[in-house]
Amino acid sequence: MAFISDFKKFLMKGDIIALATAVIIGGAFNKIVGSLVKDVIMPVVGMLMGGQNVSNLFFSLDGGDYATVEEAVEAGGAILTYGNFLQAIIDFIIIGFVIFWLLKGYEKTKKKEEAAPAAPKGPTQEELLIEIRDELRKKA
């Protein structure tokens, strides 16, 4: 039973809960950024490339003339799909930009919180006791 108790304590630590929350939010964030890349940015990039999808770019290593990646795979041709690599690079750059943008916004809010003036310090307990002592001496 000590094992189960220790495991339960481990799972309920604040660090584990924070990590689990971060993983869940990261998964949702991944879907949002993935949709941004796939549904918003890549159609524009494809339009700039003459209507071609970046992930469909490939080079035939066996000299075959294939119209699409799927056709080459069905024919068993040796192909180098550099379009997938370019797609991964574009995804990485966009995700990095979005994370950079979010962190910049977060840092601005932290700076505003830190910039708030600190409340003026009052006298310490010792200073108050010295004042009381001095006032009592004056009256005595």
TIMI-2910 file (N, C-alpha, C, CB; in pm, 1 decimal, decimal comma, always signed):
<rs>
+----------+----------+----------+----------+----------+----------+----------+----------+----------+----------+----------+----------+------+
!      n_x !      n_y !      n_z !     ca_x !     ca_y !     ca_z !      c_x !      c_y !      c_z !     cb_x !     cb_y !     cb_z ! resn !
+----------+----------+----------+----------+----------+----------+----------+----------+----------+----------+----------+----------+------+
!    +81,2 !   -120,4 !     +0,0 !     +0,0 !     +0,0 !     +0,0 !    +85,2 !   +126,4 !     +0,0 !    -92,2 !     +0,1 !   +119,6 !  Met !
!   +207,5 !   +117,1 !    +47,4 !   +294,1 !   +234,9 !    +50,4 !   +324,5 !   +281,3 !    -91,2 !   +424,8 !   +204,8 !   +126,0 !  Ala !
!   +337,2 !   +186,4 !   -183,3 !   +363,9 !   +220,9 !   -321,6 !   +249,8 !   +304,3 !   -379,7 !   +385,2 !    +94,4 !   -404,6 !  Phe !
!   +127,1 !   +259,6 !   -358,2 !    +10,5 !   +331,7 !   -410,5 !     -0,4 !   +468,8 !   -346,0 !   -118,8 !   +251,4 !   -386,5 !  Ile !
!    +26,3 !   +476,6 !   -217,0 !    +21,8 !   +605,8 !   -147,3 !   +128,2 !   +701,2 !   -201,6 !    +41,3 !   +585,8 !     +4,2 !  Ser !
!   +249,2 !   +649,1 !   -221,3 !   +356,5 !   +732,1 !   -277,1 !   +323,4 !   +777,3 !   -419,3 !   +489,5 !   +655,2 !   -276,3 !  Asp !
!   +265,0 !   +687,3 !   -497,9 !   +228,8 !   +720,6 !   -634,7 !   +120,6 !   +828,7 !   -636,0 !   +180,8 !   +595,2 !   -709,8 !  Phe !
!    +25,0 !   +818,1 !   -546,9 !    -81,6 !   +918,4 !   -537,2 !    -23,6 !  +1054,6 !   -498,3 !   -188,5 !   +874,3 !   -434,1 !  Lys !
!    +69,0 !  +1057,0 !   -404,3 !   +133,7 !  +1183,1 !   -365,4 !   +210,1 !  +1243,0 !   -483,1 !   +229,2 !  +1160,5 !   -246,1 !  Lys !
!   +278,4 !  +1156,4 !   -557,7 !   +354,2 !  +1201,3 !   -673,9 !   +262,8 !  +1265,7 !   -777,8 !   +430,3 !  +1084,0 !   -736,0 !  Phe !
!   +149,1 !  +1201,6 !   -804,5 !    +56,3 !  +1254,0 !   -904,4 !     -8,2 !  +1385,2 !   -861,1 !    -51,1 !  +1151,8 !   -933,3 !  Leu !
!    -21,0 !  +1407,0 !   -733,0 !    -89,5 !  +1526,1 !   -684,9 !     +4,1 !  +1643,1 !   -656,2 !   -166,2 !  +1492,9 !   -561,4 !  Met !
!   +131,0 !  +1626,1 !   -686,0 !   +223,9 !  +1737,3 !   -669,5 !   +187,1 !  +1848,5 !   -766,0 !   +369,9 !  +1691,6 !   -692,1 !  Lys !
!   +213,3 !  +1970,0 !   -727,7 !   +181,3 !  +2084,7 !   -811,8 !   +253,0 !  +2082,2 !   -944,5 !   +214,2 !  +2211,1 !   -740,3 !  Gly !
!   +377,5 !  +2033,0 !   -946,6 !   +454,4 !  +2029,8 !  -1070,8 !   +390,2 !  +1937,5 !  -1174,2 !   +597,7 !  +1985,0 !  -1042,9 !  Asp !
!   +340,3 !  +1824,1 !  -1129,6 !   +279,3 !  +1727,7 !  -1221,0 !   +149,3 !  +1784,5 !  -1276,4 !   +253,6 !  +1592,7 !  -1149,8 !  Ile !
!    +70,2 !  +1847,9 !  -1191,8 !    -55,4 !  +1907,7 !  -1237,1 !    -26,2 !  +2018,9 !  -1337,7 !   -136,8 !  +1962,8 !  -1116,9 !  Ile !
!    +74,1 !  +2101,4 !  -1309,5 !   +111,2 !  +2209,8 !  -1401,3 !   +159,9 !  +2152,0 !  -1534,3 !   +220,7 !  +2299,9 !  -1338,3 !  Ala !
!   +237,7 !  +2045,3 !  -1528,6 !   +287,0 !  +1982,4 !  -1651,2 !   +171,4 !  +1925,1 !  -1732,4 !   +388,6 !  +1871,8 !  -1618,1 !  Leu !
!    +78,7 !  +1857,3 !  -1667,5 !    -36,2 !  +1801,1 !  -1737,7 !   -119,0 !  +1911,9 !  -1802,5 !   -123,3 !  +1718,8 !  -1641,1 !  Ala !
!   -137,7 !  +2021,1 !  -1731,1 !   -211,9 !  +2134,3 !  -1786,2 !   -139,3 !  +2190,9 !  -1907,7 !   -231,4 !  +2243,9 !  -1679,5 !  Thr !
!     -7,8 !  +2203,6 !  -1898,2 !    +70,8 !  +2256,4 !  -2010,3 !    +61,2 !  +2164,6 !  -2132,0 !   +218,1 !  +2274,0 !  -1969,0 !  Ala !
!    +61,8 !  +2034,0 !  -2111,0 !    +52,2 !  +1939,7 !  -2222,7 !    -83,2 !  +1952,8 !  -2291,3 !    +73,7 !  +1794,8 !  -2173,8 !  Val !
!   -189,3 !  +1964,7 !  -2212,8 !   -324,0 !  +1977,8 !  -2270,2 !   -335,9 !  +2108,9 !  -2348,1 !   -432,1 !  +1971,5 !  -2158,7 !  Ile !
!   -289,5 !  +2218,1 !  -2289,2 !   -295,3 !  +2347,2 !  -2357,6 !   -205,3 !  +2344,8 !  -2481,4 !   -253,3 !  +2461,8 !  -2261,8 !  Ile !
!    -89,3 !  +2279,8 !  -2471,3 !     -0,1 !  +2267,6 !  -2586,6 !    -64,6 !  +2191,8 !  -2701,2 !   +128,2 !  +2198,8 !  -2546,2 !  Gly !
!   -140,7 !  +2087,8 !  -2669,6 !   -211,7 !  +2012,7 !  -2774,0 !   -315,4 !  +2098,9 !  -2844,0 !   -279,2 !  +1889,3 !  -2714,2 !  Gly !
!   -390,2 !  +2176,4 !  -2765,1 !   -489,3 !  +2266,8 !  -2824,4 !   -420,6 !  +2374,8 !  -2906,7 !   -576,8 !  +2331,1 !  -2715,1 !  Ala !
!   -309,6 !  +2426,9 !  -2856,1 !   -233,6 !  +2530,1 !  -2927,2 !   -181,3 !  +2474,7 !  -3059,0 !   -116,6 !  +2581,9 !  -2840,3 !  Phe !
!   -137,8 !  +2349,6 !  -3058,0 !    -88,0 !  +2285,0 !  -3179,1 !   -197,4 !  +2277,7 !  -3285,3 !    -35,3 !  +2144,0 !  -3147,2 !  Asn !
!   -320,2 !  +2246,9 !  -3244,1 !   -431,0 !  +2240,9 !  -3339,8 !   -459,3 !  +2378,4 !  -3399,0 !   -557,3 !  +2185,6 !  -3272,4 !  Lys !
!   -454,4 !  +2481,0 !  -3315,7 !   -482,0 !  +2616,9 !  -3362,9 !   -375,8 !  +2660,8 !  -3463,5 !   -487,5 !  +2715,9 !  -3244,2 !  Ile !
!   -249,9 !  +2642,6 !  -3427,9 !   -141,9 !  +2684,9 !  -3517,5 !   -140,3 !  +2597,8 !  -3643,3 !     -5,0 !  +2677,7 !  -3445,2 !  Val !
!   -167,6 !  +2468,5 !  -3628,2 !   -174,3 !  +2380,6 !  -3744,9 !   -281,6 !  +2425,2 !  -3843,2 !   -200,7 !  +2237,4 !  -3701,3 !  Gly !
!   -395,7 !  +2466,2 !  -3789,9 !   -502,6 !  +2516,5 !  -3875,1 !   -462,6 !  +2648,2 !  -3940,5 !   -631,2 !  +2534,4 !  -3794,4 !  Ser !
!   -395,1 !  +2734,1 !  -3866,6 !   -346,7 !  +2860,5 !  -3923,4 !   -255,5 !  +2832,9 !  -4042,8 !   -271,4 !  +2943,8 !  -3816,0 !  Leu !
!   -165,0 !  +2738,8 !  -4024,7 !    -70,1 !  +2706,5 !  -4132,2 !   -142,4 !  +2642,7 !  -4250,1 !    +40,6 !  +2612,0 !  -4080,7 !  Val !
!   -219,6 !  +2539,2 !  -4222,7 !   -283,1 !  +2460,3 !  -4328,9 !   -394,2 !  +2536,6 !  -4400,6 !   -339,2 !  +2332,0 !  -4271,2 !  Lys !
!   -478,9 !  +2605,7 !  -4325,5 !   -599,7 !  +2664,4 !  -4382,9 !   -586,8 !  +2810,8 !  -4423,0 !   -710,4 !  +2651,1 !  -4286,3 !  Asp !
!   -488,4 !  +2881,9 !  -4369,3 !   -477,8 !  +3024,5 !  -4397,8 !   -350,2 !  +3057,6 !  -4475,2 !   -482,0 !  +3103,9 !  -4268,1 !  Val !
!   -236,5 !  +3014,7 !  -4423,4 !   -109,4 !  +3058,0 !  -4481,7 !    -70,2 !  +2975,2 !  -4604,0 !     +0,6 !  +3050,1 !  -4377,5 !  Ile !
!    -81,8 !  +2843,3 !  -4596,0 !    -35,4 !  +2760,0 !  -4707,5 !   -116,6 !  +2778,3 !  -4835,2 !    -39,1 !  +2615,5 !  -4667,2 !  Met !
!   -248,2 !  +2804,7 !  -4830,5 !   -317,1 !  +2834,6 !  -4956,4 !   -260,7 !  +2958,8 !  -5026,4 !   -465,7 !  +2853,9 !  -4930,3 !  Pro !
!   -220,3 !  +3058,8 !  -4947,4 !   -160,0 !  +3178,7 !  -5005,4 !    -23,9 !  +3144,0 !  -5065,7 !   -145,4 !  +3290,2 !  -4898,4 !  Val !
!    +56,8 !  +3064,7 !  -4994,5 !   +187,2 !  +3022,9 !  -5046,5 !   +168,2 !  +2940,1 !  -5173,9 !   +265,7 !  +2941,2 !  -4939,6 !  Val !
!    +70,1 !  +2850,7 !  -5173,0 !    +40,9 !  +2769,6 !  -5291,8 !     -0,6 !  +2855,8 !  -5410,2 !    -68,8 !  +2668,3 !  -5261,0 !  Gly !
!    -80,3 !  +2960,4 !  -5382,7 !   -122,6 !  +3050,6 !  -5489,2 !     -1,7 !  +3123,5 !  -5548,1 !   -226,3 !  +3151,9 !  -5436,4 !  Met !
!    +90,8 !  +3163,2 !  -5461,9 !   +211,6 !  +3230,9 !  -5508,9 !   +300,5 !  +3136,8 !  -5590,3 !   +290,1 !  +3287,3 !  -5390,2 !  Leu !
!   +286,3 !  +3007,6 !  -5565,6 !   +367,0 !  +2907,5 !  -5638,5 !   +293,0 !  +2855,0 !  -5761,2 !   +403,5 !  +2789,8 !  -5545,7 !  Met !
!   +193,1 !  +2926,1 !  -5804,4 !   +121,5 !  +2883,9 !  -5924,4 !    +15,2 !  +2780,1 !  -5898,1 !   +217,5 !  +2830,8 !  -6024,1 !  Gly !
!    -40,9 !  +2779,4 !  -5779,6 !   -148,3 !  +2686,1 !  -5746,5 !   -101,9 !  +2549,3 !  -5704,1 !   -237,6 !  +2671,6 !  -5861,5 !  Gly !
!    +26,4 !  +2531,9 !  -5680,0 !    +79,0 !  +2400,8 !  -5641,4 !    +92,5 !  +2391,3 !  -5490,0 !   +215,0 !  +2375,0 !  -5708,6 !  Gln !
!    +55,5 !  +2276,0 !  -5435,3 !    +68,6 !  +2249,4 !  -5292,9 !   +215,6 !  +2217,1 !  -5264,2 !    -25,7 !  +2131,9 !  -5247,9 !  Asn !
!   +271,8 !  +2283,5 !  -5164,5 !   +414,5 !  +2266,3 !  -5133,4 !   +446,3 !  +2121,7 !  -5098,8 !   +455,6 !  +2357,6 !  -5017,3 !  Val !
!   +358,0 !  +2055,1 !  -5026,5 !   +388,6 !  +1918,2 !  -4984,5 !   +387,7 !  +1819,3 !  -5101,1 !   +289,2 !  +1873,4 !  -4879,2 !  Ser !
!   +339,3 !  +1859,2 !  -5218,1 !   +340,0 !  +1770,9 !  -5335,5 !   +464,6 !  +1786,3 !  -5421,2 !   +218,5 !  +1797,4 !  -5420,0 !  Asn !
!   +560,2 !  +1865,5 !  -5378,9 !   +683,8 !  +1880,9 !  -5456,0 !   +772,5 !  +1758,6 !  -5434,3 !   +758,9 !  +2011,3 !  -5415,5 !  Leu !
!   +819,5 !  +1702,6 !  -5541,9 !   +905,4 !  +1584,2 !  -5531,5 !   +996,5 !  +1575,8 !  -5652,7 !   +820,9 !  +1455,1 !  -5518,6 !  Phe !
!  +1096,1 !  +1490,5 !  -5639,0 !  +1191,5 !  +1466,5 !  -5747,1 !  +1202,5 !  +1314,9 !  -5764,4 !  +1332,8 !  +1532,1 !  -5716,5 !  Phe !
!  +1186,8 !  +1269,1 !  -5886,0 !  +1194,2 !  +1126,4 !  -5913,5 !  +1340,2 !  +1083,5 !  -5924,7 !  +1117,0 !  +1091,4 !  -6042,6 !  Ser !
!  +1379,2 !   +988,4 !  -5842,5 !  +1517,3 !   +939,3 !  -5843,3 !  +1540,4 !   +830,4 !  -5948,2 !  +1553,7 !   +886,0 !  -5706,1 !  Leu !
!  +1431,5 !   +766,8 !  -5992,4 !  +1446,9 !   +659,5 !  -6090,3 !  +1426,7 !   +706,9 !  -6234,5 !  +1349,4 !   +548,4 !  -6059,6 !  Asp !
!  +1411,1 !   +837,2 !  -6252,6 !  +1396,1 !   +892,7 !  -6387,6 !  +1255,5 !   +885,1 !  -6441,7 !  +1487,0 !   +822,4 !  -6481,2 !  Gly !
!  +1161,6 !   +830,8 !  -6364,0 !  +1022,7 !   +821,8 !  -6408,4 !   +957,0 !   +958,5 !  -6412,1 !   +943,9 !   +728,8 !  -6317,5 !  Gly !
!   +854,5 !   +969,5 !  -6495,2 !   +781,6 !  +1095,6 !  -6506,8 !   +645,6 !  +1077,1 !  -6440,7 !   +766,5 !  +1139,9 !  -6656,9 !  Asp !
!   +634,0 !  +1120,5 !  -6316,2 !   +511,2 !  +1105,3 !  -6239,5 !   +448,5 !  +1242,6 !  -6216,7 !   +538,8 !  +1034,1 !  -6104,5 !  Tyr !
!   +316,1 !  +1247,1 !  -6227,9 !   +245,5 !  +1374,5 !  -6212,5 !   +229,1 !  +1411,5 !  -6065,4 !   +108,3 !  +1367,9 !  -6280,2 !  Ala !
!   +208,8 !  +1312,4 !  -5980,4 !   +186,9 !  +1339,2 !  -5837,3 !   +268,9 !  +1242,1 !  -5753,0 !    +36,1 !  +1327,9 !  -5801,3 !  Thr !
!   +279,6 !  +1274,0 !  -5625,7 !   +349,5 !  +1186,2 !  -5531,1 !   +276,8 !  +1052,7 !  -5522,5 !   +359,2 !  +1251,9 !  -5390,5 !  Val !
!   +144,2 !  +1058,1 !  -5517,4 !    +64,8 !   +935,3 !  -5506,8 !    +88,1 !   +842,7 !  -5626,4 !    -84,2 !   +969,5 !  -5495,5 !  Glu !
!    +94,7 !   +902,1 !  -5745,0 !   +118,9 !   +823,6 !  -5866,2 !   +256,2 !   +755,3 !  -5859,8 !   +109,6 !   +913,9 !  -5991,7 !  Glu !
!   +356,0 !   +826,7 !  -5811,1 !   +490,7 !   +770,1 !  -5800,2 !   +495,0 !   +657,7 !  -5697,7 !   +591,5 !   +878,9 !  -5762,7 !  Ala !
!   +424,7 !   +677,4 !  -5586,1 !   +422,0 !   +573,7 !  -5481,7 !   +351,6 !   +449,1 !  -5533,6 !   +351,4 !   +625,7 !  -5353,8 !  Val !
!   +238,5 !   +467,0 !  -5604,3 !   +165,3 !   +352,1 !  -5660,8 !   +250,7 !   +275,7 !  -5762,2 !    +34,8 !   +399,4 !  -5727,8 !  Glu !
!   +330,6 !   +348,5 !  -5839,3 !   +415,8 !   +284,0 !  -5939,7 !   +540,8 !   +222,8 !  -5878,0 !   +455,7 !   +384,4 !  -6046,8 !  Ala !
!   +563,3 !   +249,6 !  -5748,5 !   +681,0 !   +195,1 !  -5681,8 !   +807,8 !   +268,7 !  -5717,6 !   +696,6 !    +50,6 !  -5715,5 !  Gly !
!   +793,9 !   +390,9 !  -5765,6 !   +909,7 !   +470,2 !  -5805,8 !   +983,9 !   +526,1 !  -5685,1 !   +866,4 !   +584,0 !  -5897,3 !  Gly !
!  +1112,8 !   +543,8 !  -5705,8 !  +1195,4 !   +605,1 !  -5601,1 !  +1184,8 !   +756,1 !  -5614,9 !  +1345,0 !   +558,0 !  -5610,7 !  Ala !
!  +1134,4 !   +819,5 !  -5508,3 !  +1115,8 !   +964,8 !  -5514,5 !  +1173,3 !  +1031,4 !  -5390,0 !   +966,4 !   +999,9 !  -5529,5 !  Ile !
!  +1210,8 !  +1154,7 !  -5408,8 !  +1259,4 !  +1238,4 !  -5299,1 !  +1153,4 !  +1346,8 !  -5279,8 !  +1404,3 !  +1300,5 !  -5329,7 !  Leu !
!  +1078,5 !  +1339,2 !  -5169,7 !   +968,3 !  +1433,3 !  -5146,7 !  +1018,6 !  +1552,2 !  -5065,1 !   +849,7 !  +1363,4 !  -5073,7 !  Thr !
!  +1089,1 !  +1641,5 !  -5132,0 !  +1142,4 !  +1759,0 !  -5064,1 !  +1031,6 !  +1856,8 !  -5024,4 !  +1244,2 !  +1829,0 !  -5153,2 !  Tyr !
!   +914,5 !  +1844,3 !  -5082,3 !   +802,0 !  +1930,7 !  -5046,7 !   +759,1 !  +1911,2 !  -4902,3 !   +684,5 !  +1904,7 !  -5138,9 !  Gly !
!   +763,2 !  +1786,5 !  -4854,1 !   +729,7 !  +1760,4 !  -4714,0 !   +829,0 !  +1829,1 !  -4620,9 !   +727,2 !  +1609,0 !  -4686,4 !  Asn !
!   +955,8 !  +1827,2 !  -4661,2 !  +1059,3 !  +1893,1 !  -4581,1 !  +1036,3 !  +2044,2 !  -4578,9 !  +1200,2 !  +1861,0 !  -4636,8 !  Phe !
!  +1006,5 !  +2102,1 !  -4695,9 !   +976,8 !  +2245,3 !  -4701,0 !   +854,5 !  +2279,6 !  -4616,9 !   +954,7 !  +2289,8 !  -4845,5 !  Leu !
!   +753,7 !  +2193,7 !  -4621,3 !   +632,5 !  +2215,1 !  -4541,0 !   +666,7 !  +2215,3 !  -4392,2 !   +526,7 !  +2106,0 !  -4571,4 !  Gln !
!   +752,0 !  +2122,6 !  -4349,9 !   +792,7 !  +2116,7 !  -4208,9 !   +869,5 !  +2242,0 !  -4168,4 !   +878,5 !  +1992,1 !  -4183,1 !  Ala !
!   +955,2 !  +2292,2 !  -4255,7 !  +1030,5 !  +2415,1 !  -4226,5 !   +935,6 !  +2533,9 !  -4214,5 !  +1136,3 !  +2442,0 !  -4336,4 !  Ile !
!   +841,6 !  +2544,0 !  -4307,3 !   +744,2 !  +2653,5 !  -4302,2 !   +661,4 !  +2645,7 !  -4174,7 !   +652,2 !  +2650,0 !  -4425,4 !  Ile !
!   +616,5 !  +2524,8 !  -4140,0 !   +540,5 !  +2506,2 !  -4015,4 !   +621,7 !  +2551,7 !  -3895,1 !   +499,6 !  +2358,8 !  -3998,3 !  Asp !
!   +748,8 !  +2511,4 !  -3891,9 !   +836,0 !  +2546,8 !  -3779,9 !   +851,9 !  +2698,5 !  -3767,5 !   +973,2 !  +2480,9 !  -3796,8 !  Phe !
!   +874,1 !  +2764,8 !  -3879,3 !   +892,4 !  +2910,1 !  -3876,9 !   +764,9 !  +2979,0 !  -3829,0 !   +932,3 !  +2962,4 !  -4016,7 !  Ile !
!   +651,4 !  +2934,9 !  -3878,9 !   +524,9 !  +2997,5 !  -3839,4 !   +495,2 !  +2971,3 !  -3692,5 !   +409,4 !  +2945,7 !  -3926,5 !  Ile !
!   +515,4 !  +2849,3 !  -3646,4 !   +492,1 !  +2818,0 !  -3504,9 !   +586,3 !  +2899,5 !  -3417,4 !   +511,1 !  +2666,6 !  -3478,0 !  Ile !
!   +712,4 !  +2909,0 !  -3458,3 !   +807,4 !  +2990,7 !  -3382,3 !   +764,7 !  +3136,0 !  -3376,5 !   +945,9 !  +2980,7 !  -3443,0 !  Gly !
!   +714,2 !  +3189,6 !  -3488,9 !   +668,1 !  +3328,0 !  -3492,0 !   +548,8 !  +3347,9 !  -3398,9 !   +630,9 !  +3368,7 !  -3635,0 !  Phe !
!   +453,5 !  +3255,3 !  -3402,2 !   +334,3 !  +3268,0 !  -3316,3 !   +374,3 !  +3260,8 !  -3169,3 !   +230,6 !  +3157,0 !  -3348,9 !  Val !
!   +462,7 !  +3169,0 !  -3133,9 !   +507,5 !  +3158,8 !  -2994,5 !   +582,7 !  +3285,2 !  -2954,6 !   +597,3 !  +3034,1 !  -2974,3 !  Ile !
!   +668,7 !  +3336,9 !  -3042,8 !   +740,3 !  +3461,5 !  -3015,9 !   +641,6 !  +3575,2 !  -2991,1 !   +834,2 !  +3496,5 !  -3133,2 !  Phe !
!   +539,9 !  +3584,6 !  -3074,3 !   +439,0 !  +3689,4 !  -3062,5 !   +364,2 !  +3677,9 !  -2929,6 !   +340,2 !  +3682,2 !  -3180,2 !  Trp !
!   +326,2 !  +3556,3 !  -2891,3 !   +256,1 !  +3536,8 !  -2764,2 !   +345,0 !  +3570,9 !  -2644,9 !   +207,0 !  +3392,8 !  -2752,6 !  Leu !
!   +471,8 !  +3530,5 !  -2650,0 !   +562,2 !  +3559,0 !  -2538,7 !   +591,2 !  +3707,7 !  -2526,5 !   +692,3 !  +3482,5 !  -2555,6 !  Leu !
!   +600,2 !  +3778,0 !  -2639,8 !   +619,3 !  +3923,1 !  -2635,1 !   +500,6 !  +3989,7 !  -2565,1 !   +637,0 !  +3980,7 !  -2778,0 !  Lys !
!   +380,4 !  +3945,6 !  -2597,7 !   +261,1 !  +3999,0 !  -2532,2 !   +260,3 !  +3968,1 !  -2383,8 !   +135,8 !  +3943,3 !  -2596,9 !  Gly !
!   +302,3 !  +3847,7 !  -2348,5 !   +308,2 !  +3808,9 !  -2207,3 !   +410,7 !  +3893,6 !  -2133,1 !   +342,5 !  +3659,3 !  -2193,2 !  Tyr !
!   +525,9 !  +3916,9 !  -2194,5 !   +629,8 !  +3997,8 !  -2130,3 !   +583,5 !  +4141,1 !  -2108,8 !   +757,4 !  +3996,6 !  -2214,1 !  Glu !
!   +504,6 !  +4194,6 !  -2202,0 !   +451,9 !  +4330,1 !  -2184,8 !   +361,2 !  +4338,1 !  -2062,7 !   +375,3 !  +4374,3 !  -2310,1 !  Lys !
!   +278,7 !  +4236,4 !  -2041,8 !   +190,9 !  +4238,6 !  -1924,5 !   +271,9 !  +4225,9 !  -1796,4 !    +86,9 !  +4125,6 !  -1932,5 !  Thr !
!   +378,2 !  +4147,9 !  -1798,5 !   +462,9 !  +4133,5 !  -1679,2 !   +534,3 !  +4264,0 !  -1647,7 !   +565,8 !  +4020,7 !  -1698,8 !  Lys !
!   +581,0 !  +4336,1 !  -1751,9 !   +650,1 !  +4462,8 !  -1729,6 !   +556,2 !  +4565,4 !  -1668,6 !   +708,4 !  +4516,1 !  -1860,7 !  Lys !
!   +429,9 !  +4565,5 !  -1711,2 !   +332,2 !  +4659,5 !  -1655,6 !   +307,8 !  +4629,6 !  -1508,7 !   +199,7 !  +4653,4 !  -1733,9 !  Lys !
!   +301,6 !  +4501,8 !  -1473,9 !   +281,3 !  +4463,9 !  -1334,4 !   +401,7 !  +4505,0 !  -1250,1 !   +256,7 !  +4312,4 !  -1322,4 !  Glu !
!   +522,3 !  +4485,5 !  -1304,0 !   +643,6 !  +4519,2 !  -1229,9 !   +661,4 !  +4670,2 !  -1218,4 !   +765,9 !  +4457,2 !  -1297,3 !  Glu !
!   +610,5 !  +4745,5 !  -1316,4 !   +628,4 !  +4889,8 !  -1317,2 !   +540,7 !  +4961,2 !  -1214,6 !   +599,4 !  +4943,6 !  -1454,5 !  Ala !
!   +441,8 !  +4891,9 !  -1161,3 !   +355,2 !  +4954,3 !  -1061,8 !   +440,4 !  +4994,6 !   -941,3 !   +239,5 !  +4857,6 !  -1019,1 !  Ala !
!   +424,2 !  +5120,8 !   -895,1 !   +508,1 !  +5166,4 !   -783,5 !   +477,8 !  +5088,2 !   -656,3 !   +487,6 !  +5316,4 !   -758,9 !  Pro !
!   +582,7 !  +5061,5 !   -583,8 !   +568,5 !  +4988,4 !   -458,8 !   +509,1 !  +5081,7 !   -353,3 !   +705,5 !  +4931,0 !   -411,7 !  Ala !
!   +432,4 !  +5024,8 !   -264,8 !   +372,2 !  +5104,7 !   -157,8 !   +483,8 !  +5157,9 !    -68,2 !   +269,1 !  +5020,2 !    -74,9 !  Ala !
!   +468,2 !  +5283,1 !    -21,0 !   +573,7 !  +5337,3 !    +64,8 !   +585,9 !  +5254,7 !   +192,0 !   +545,5 !  +5484,9 !    +99,6 !  Pro !
!   +710,8 !  +5233,6 !   +230,2 !   +736,7 !  +5153,0 !   +349,4 !   +709,7 !  +5235,4 !   +474,0 !   +881,7 !  +5100,4 !   +349,8 !  Lys !
!   +650,4 !  +5172,3 !   +568,6 !   +628,6 !  +5237,9 !   +697,5 !   +746,5 !  +5210,9 !   +788,9 !   +497,3 !  +5189,4 !   +763,0 !  Gly !
!   +743,8 !  +5268,0 !   +905,1 !   +853,9 !  +5244,3 !   +999,2 !   +854,1 !  +5099,0 !  +1046,6 !   +843,2 !  +5339,6 !  +1120,2 !  Pro !
!   +972,4 !  +5051,7 !  +1077,7 !   +984,7 !  +4914,9 !  +1128,7 !   +938,9 !  +4910,1 !  +1273,8 !  +1130,8 !  +4863,8 !  +1116,1 !  Thr !
!   +925,1 !  +4793,4 !  +1325,3 !   +881,5 !  +4776,0 !  +1463,5 !   +981,4 !  +4839,7 !  +1559,9 !   +863,8 !  +4626,8 !  +1495,9 !  Gln !
!  +1108,3 !  +4824,4 !  +1530,1 !  +1211,2 !  +4882,3 !  +1615,9 !  +1202,3 !  +5035,4 !  +1616,2 !  +1350,9 !  +4837,0 !  +1569,7 !  Glu !
!  +1180,6 !  +5094,0 !  +1498,6 !  +1168,4 !  +5238,9 !  +1489,8 !  +1048,9 !  +5289,9 !  +1568,7 !  +1156,9 !  +5281,9 !  +1344,7 !  Glu !
!   +937,7 !  +5218,3 !  +1563,0 !   +819,5 !  +5257,8 !  +1640,8 !   +846,7 !  +5248,9 !  +1790,6 !   +699,1 !  +5169,5 !  +1604,2 !  Leu !
!   +913,2 !  +5143,7 !  +1833,2 !   +944,9 !  +5128,1 !  +1974,9 !  +1038,9 !  +5239,2 !  +2023,1 !  +1008,2 !  +4990,6 !  +2000,3 !  Leu !
!  +1135,1 !  +5278,1 !  +1937,5 !  +1227,1 !  +5386,5 !  +1973,5 !  +1149,6 !  +5517,5 !  +1986,7 !  +1340,3 !  +5400,6 !  +1867,7 !  Ile !
!  +1055,5 !  +5542,9 !  +1895,7 !   +974,3 !  +5665,1 !  +1903,8 !   +891,1 !  +5666,9 !  +2032,0 !   +882,0 !  +5676,8 !  +1780,7 !  Glu !
!   +831,8 !  +5553,2 !  +2063,1 !   +751,1 !  +5545,2 !  +2186,3 !   +840,0 !  +5569,1 !  +2308,7 !   +680,1 !  +5406,2 !  +2197,2 !  Ile !
!   +955,5 !  +5506,3 !  +2309,9 !  +1048,5 !  +5526,4 !  +2422,0 !  +1089,2 !  +5672,5 !  +2436,9 !  +1173,1 !  +5440,3 !  +2403,1 !  Arg !
!  +1119,9 !  +5735,6 !  +2323,9 !  +1160,8 !  +5876,3 !  +2327,7 !  +1046,1 !  +5965,7 !  +2375,3 !  +1209,0 !  +5921,8 !  +2188,6 !  Asp !
!   +924,1 !  +5937,8 !  +2335,0 !   +808,6 !  +6017,1 !  +2378,6 !   +784,7 !  +5998,6 !  +2528,4 !   +682,1 !  +5977,4 !  +2298,9 !  Glu !
!   +802,9 !  +5875,0 !  +2575,8 !   +785,3 !  +5849,8 !  +2719,1 !   +891,9 !  +5920,4 !  +2801,4 !   +788,6 !  +5699,8 !  +2747,7 !  Leu !
!  +1013,3 !  +5928,7 !  +2750,6 !  +1120,2 !  +5998,6 !  +2819,9 !  +1092,2 !  +6148,3 !  +2827,3 !  +1253,5 !  +5973,3 !  +2750,6 !  Arg !
!  +1034,5 !  +6202,1 !  +2720,0 !  +1002,6 !  +6345,0 !  +2718,6 !   +896,9 !  +6378,6 !  +2824,0 !   +953,5 !  +6387,6 !  +2579,0 !  Lys !
!   +800,8 !  +6291,9 !  +2843,2 !   +690,9 !  +6316,1 !  +2938,3 !   +733,7 !  +6287,8 !  +3080,7 !   +569,6 !  +6230,2 !  +2903,2 !  Lys !
!   +835,3 !  +6210,0 !  +3099,6 !   +875,2 !  +6174,1 !  +3234,3 !   +961,8 !  +6274,6 !  +3300,0 !   +943,7 !  +6046,7 !  +3233,8 !  Ala !
+----------+----------+----------+----------+----------+----------+----------+----------+----------+----------+----------+----------+------+
</rs>
